[in-house]
Amino acid sequence: MTGNKNLISENKLTEIIISGCKLYNENKINNAHSKWEKIWKDGSKAQKNTIKGLIQVSGATLQFERKKVDSVLYLFKLSANNLLVTTYVLL
């Protein structure tokens, strides 16, 4: 979806990220994952890169609940890498 650049304002991006984190912390993992996927669907490439690690963390958590150990390890490894990159870019 290359035509969707900047459909999400920076304020909306922040709001979605924070509300997803709150949902995740309330153990509403599916809801958090769905919330962050809005950015994945409609955001710019930079916005997608910002959220990628959080989507992978929620995916890993869902796979953990399903007892899919290989998927959990794979997704947590990817998410750790992507979260480090995001943190570096944001700082």
URZISUL-V213622 format. One record per pair of residues at least 24 apart in sequence whose C-alpha atoms are under 10 Angstrom apart, sorted by the first residue. I is the first residue (numbers start at 1). J is the second residue. Records with the same first field share a line. If there is no record, write none. Layout:
I=J + J
This chain:
1=41 + 42 + 43 + 44 + 45
2=42 + 43 + 44 + 45
3=42 + 43 + 44
4=41 + 42 + 43 + 44 + 45
5=42 + 43 + 44 + 45 + 46 + 47
6=42 + 43 + 44 + 45 + 46 + 47
7=39 + 42 + 43 + 44
8=38 + 39 + 42 + 43 + 44 + 47
9=43 + 44 + 47
10=47
12=39
13=38 + 39 + 43 + 47 + 50 + 51
16=51
17=50 + 51 + 54
20=54 + 55 + 58
21=54 + 58
24=54 + 57 + 58 + 61
27=61
28=58
29=55 + 57 + 58 + 59 + 61 + 62
30=58 + 59 + 61 + 62
31=58
32=58 + 59
33=57 + 58 + 59 + 62
34=58
46=86
49=82 + 83 + 85 + 86
50=82 + 83 + 85 + 86 + 87 + 89 + 90
51=79 + 82 + 83 + 86
52=78 + 79 + 82 + 83 + 86
53=77 + 78 + 79 + 80 + 81 + 82 + 83 + 84 + 85 + 86
54=79 + 80 + 82 + 83
55=79
56=80 + 82 + 83
57=83
